[in-house]
Amino acid sequence: MVRIHAFLILALLAVAARAVAAAAPGRVGWADVNRQPAAWYAMPEAQVIADSIVQYQTPSGGWPKNRDMTQPPDAAFLADPEVDHRAANIDNGATTIQLAFLGRVITSTDTTRYGPAFAKGFDYLLAAQYPSGGWPQYYPARAGYYTHITFNDDAMVRAMTVLRDAADGKEPYAFVDAARRTKARAALDRAVACILRCQVTVAGVKTAWCAQHDEVTFAPAKARAYEHPSLSGNESVGLTRYLMSIDRPGPEVIAAVTAAVAWMEKTRLTGFRYEEVPDATVPGGKNRVVIPDPAGGPLWARFYEPGTNRPIFSGRDSIIRYAVSEIEPERRNGYSWYGTWPRQLLEKEYPAWKQQWAPAR
């Protein structure tokens, strides 16, 4: 009897230990919080993270960027008078990651516990949009390049995707009320019009987009010292992919997609590889270099010079150069100057889209 009793105690302790472990934040990393099985969002761990996320929400409704919110804010973070690290924005997945997570928890638990925080964040996205249809990086506005229409790192596309899925009643936003769905649809109409207006025309031909555009003139705009007005081999992919997601696209959207794809085909680069190699002469002991290779590619540059389509590069001195080897090691090795961003779109997604929406006449 004593042995059985001891066994039961040990079993109960094991169950309790598993429950505590499940509730402890941090078991799922911040980068993976929106990649879990649906059932996980009803578990204690998910609700602990949701509680933490709510504590980071700003008075405006949005969230700051570059924070691991699986852990609640500590006293040092809350006491720090510097506002930069706490300002609400849509850069690097800020606000959209939190809304997606809260949406999943609400959907899985059928609870109103996180409804107010979600609604406040959703309303933040609606309020942050310019009347012209674009989104700034930060809202409330911060002086500087942050006010530009921000396509950089797919920030605007992420915001639009949340609004689109909510407007369409898709998971995890099926619970969003009718009034907010209506507002989301109107916001998307303005956003698409903004994207079409920002597409850069060179010598009468539509091409691609800059990573950021002026919020008044819609022209390509400068951001950080090494981010010049240009055509982007990265951000143009996300914008094109979003336009391709529109059901029954009109002639303007079809023309924009067709032109962007033609530009991507024209600017593909071959004949070299872009690799990281050991190099004891640079900080960190590694260097990103261009290596000639007849079988190399296709690759695309992050930035192209409008008109010439020459890849451009720049360091913190803000001087435009035409070879990545000519900029300082810190920027050369700390930025993605080449990539394969358009490849899947060109090889798989666009052919299927074209067959459905833009067949040859």
N, C-alpha and C positions, 0 to 999 in steps of 0.2 A: 504493500500500500504506500509505504514511504517512497519507494522507487518510482511508482506511478505518479505520485504527487510531485516529486522532483522533476520527472519528465515533463509533466504538464506546465510546471513553472518555467522550465527551460524553453518549451515550445512557445509559451506566451511571450517570454522575453524576446525570442527570435522574431515573432510577428511584430512586436512593438518596435524592435530595432529596424525592421524593414520599413515600417510605416514612417519612422523618423527619417530614415534615409531617403524615402520617396518624397518627403515634404521639404527636405533640405535643398535650398536653391543652389544652383551651380552644377548639378549633375548633367543637365543639358546646357551646352554652351550657347552664348548669345547668338552666334552665327547660325545656329541650328534650331532656334526656337520656333520657327515657322515650317519646319521640315519633319515634324513628328507625326506618327499615326493619329488618326482622329480621336481614338479612345484616350490617348495620353492627355488631351486638353481638359478632360474631366477629372484628372487625378490631382491629388494635393500639391504635387510639385508645380504643376502648371498654375494653380491658383496662388501659390506663394510668389511665383514670378510675376503674375498679374498684379498682385498687391504691390510688389516692388515697382513695377512700371508706373502704376498710378501715382506713386510718390515722386516720380521724376517729372510728371506732367507740369507744364508751366501755366501761369495764369491765363495766357492767351489760348491755351488748349493744345499746343504742339509739344514736341519733345526735343531736347538737345541731341546732338550727334556724338558718335564715338564714345558711347558709354556702355559698359556691360551692365545691363539692367536686370540680370538674373539676381543681382545683389542689391538691396535697398541702398539709397544714398547715405553715406556716412556723415558724421557731424562736420568733418573738415570740408566736405563738398558743399554742404548746406550753408556753412559759415563763410565760405570764400566770397568776398565782395566782387571778384572779377566776373563779369557777366558773360564773357565769350563762351565759356564752357557750359553755360546753362541757357543760352538763347535758343528759342524754338526755330527750327528750320526743316527743310526737306532734303538736305544734302546727306550723302552716304546712307540712305535708307531711313534717316530720322523721320519720325512721325508715321511714315507708312509701315514700317516694321511693327511699331507698337499697335497701330490700328488693326493690322492683320492678326496679331497675336490675341489681342482682346476680343476680336471678332470670333476667333476660333474657340476661345474659352467660353464666351457667351453662348455660342451655338452648341457646344458640347455639354454645358451644364444647365442651360435654360434658366440662367439666373439674371436678376436685374442688378446684381452687385456691382458689375462693371459697366452697366449701361450708361450711366451719366458720364464717365470718363471717355468712353468711346464716342458718345454724341458730341462731347466738347471737342475731341480731336477731329472728328469728321467735319464739324462746323469750322474748325480752324482751316482745313484745306479749302473750304468754300470761301472763307473770308480772305485768305491769302492771295487768291487769284486776282490779277489785274483785270479791269474791265475789258481790256484788249484781248484777254484770253491766256496770257502767260502767267507763270509763277516766278517770283523772286526766290533766291536761295533762302533768305531769312525773312520772317514775318513775326512781329513788326519789323519794318524795314530798318536795315543798317546801311550807313553810308558806304560808298565805294562800289566795287563791281558786284557786290551781293545783290544790288537792286536789279541787275540784268535778268532777262528771261533766261532761266537756268535749265538748259538741256544737259549740261555737264553731268557725266556719270549717271545718266538716265533719271535725274531727279524729277523732272516734270513728267516723264513717262510713268514713273512709279506713282505719283499723285493721281494721274489720270486713270491708271489701272485700278486703283482702289475705288475711285468714283464710278468708273465704268461697271465694275463687277457689282457694286452696290445698286446702281441704276438698273442693272439687268436682273437683280435678285439672286445673284450667284453666291454660293458659299465662299467665305464664311460670313457674308453680309446679307443673307436672306431676311434677317430680322429688321433691317433698316426700314424706317417708316416711309410712307408714301410721299410725304412732303419733302423729305431729304432726297429721295430718289428723283423727284422732279427737279430739284435744284441741281442735283448732280448731272442730270441730262443736259440742262441748260449750260452748265459749266463746261461740259465736254464739247458742246457745239462751239462755244467760244474758243476753247483750246485748240480744236482742230483747225478752225479758221486762222488762229495765230500761227500754227505750224506751217500751214500752206503759205501764209504771207511771209514767213521768215525764210522759206527756201530760197537760196541764193541763185540769182540769174546772172550768168556771165555771157556777154555778147548775144543776148536774146535767148539763151538756152538755160533751162533750169538745171541745177546741179544738186548740191547737198546742203547741209546746215553747218553753222558754226556751233561750238560747244555752248556759247552764250550769245544772246542778241540784245541789242539796246531795247529797253522797255518802251521807248517812245517812237523811235524811227524803224525798229525791227531789223536794223542793219547788224552784221556781225560785229561783235564787240570784244575788247580786250578784257582779260580777267587778271590772273596773277602775272608776274613779270615774264614768265615763260609761256604764257597762253595768249597768243596773238589772235586778232581777227583772221579767220582761216576757214577752211572746209574740213570737217572732222570725219576721219575714217572710222571712228568709234561711235560717237553719239548719233551720227546719221543712220546707223543701223537700227538703233532702238526706235527712232522716230519713224523710219520706214516700216519697221515691223508693226508698230502701233497702227499706222495708216492701213496696213494690210489686214489688220484685225477687224476693220469696220465692215459690218454686214451691208451688202448692196451699196458699195461705194459709188459716189457720183463721179462725173467726168473729171472734176478737179483733183479728186483724190487719186484716181487711176493715173492721171497725167503726172502727178507728183511722184507716185511710186515708180512709175516707168522711168522717169527722168533720173531719180535717185539711183536706181539699179544700173542704169546706163553709165552713170558717173562712177559707181563702184567698179563696174567692169573695166572702165577706162583707166582707173587709177590703181589697179592691182599691180603688184611688184613681184618680179621673179628674178632668179639668178643669184640669190644670196640667202644666207641664213642669219638670223639675229639671235645670238646666244650669249650666255654668261660663261666667262672663262676665268681661270685663276690668273691673278695679276697682283704681284706683291707691291707694285708701285702705287696702287690706289688704296684709299681707306677701305677696310673690310676685306681686302685681298681678292676681290672679284671685280670683273669689268664686263659690261655688256658691249659686244662688238658686232660689227657686220662682217660676215665671212663669205667671200665669193663662192658660189656653188651653182653650176649650171642647172642642177635639179632643184634648187631651193625655191621656196614659195608655194603658193602665192601668199604674200603679206601685204598689209596696208599700213601706211603711216598714220599716226594719230592726227597730224595736222598737215594740210596741203595749202599751198599758196593759191588763192583764187586767181583764175586767169591762166596761170601756167601749169597748175597741178603738180608743182614740184614739192616734195616733202620739205617741211621746214622744222627747225629745231631751235631751241633757245635756252639759255641758262638764266641765272638770276640777274645777269647784266642786261637782260631784255634785248640783246642783239640777235636778230634773225640770222641763222646760219643754215647751210644746206647739207651738212653732214653731221650725224650724231656724234662723231668722234671729236668735233670741234667745240663741244660745250664741256663745262667742268665736270669732273667725275661725280660730284654729289648729285647733280641733276641728270647726268647721263645714266647713272645707275639707280636713280630714285624715281623714275617715271617710265611709263609704258609708251615708248616712242613708236614701236611697231607692234602689230598684232594680226590675228586672223579673224577679226570681228565680223566681217561680212560673209565669210565663207559659207556657213550653213544656210544663210538667207539666200545666197546666190545659187547654191547647188541644189537645195531641197525646197525651201519655203516659197521662194518666188516662182519657180516653174509651176507649182501646184496652184498658187494664187492666180497666176497669169492664165492658166487654163480655165479657171472658173470665171474670172472677172474681166480679163483683157485678152480674149482670144484674137488671133490674127484675123484681120478683115480681108 
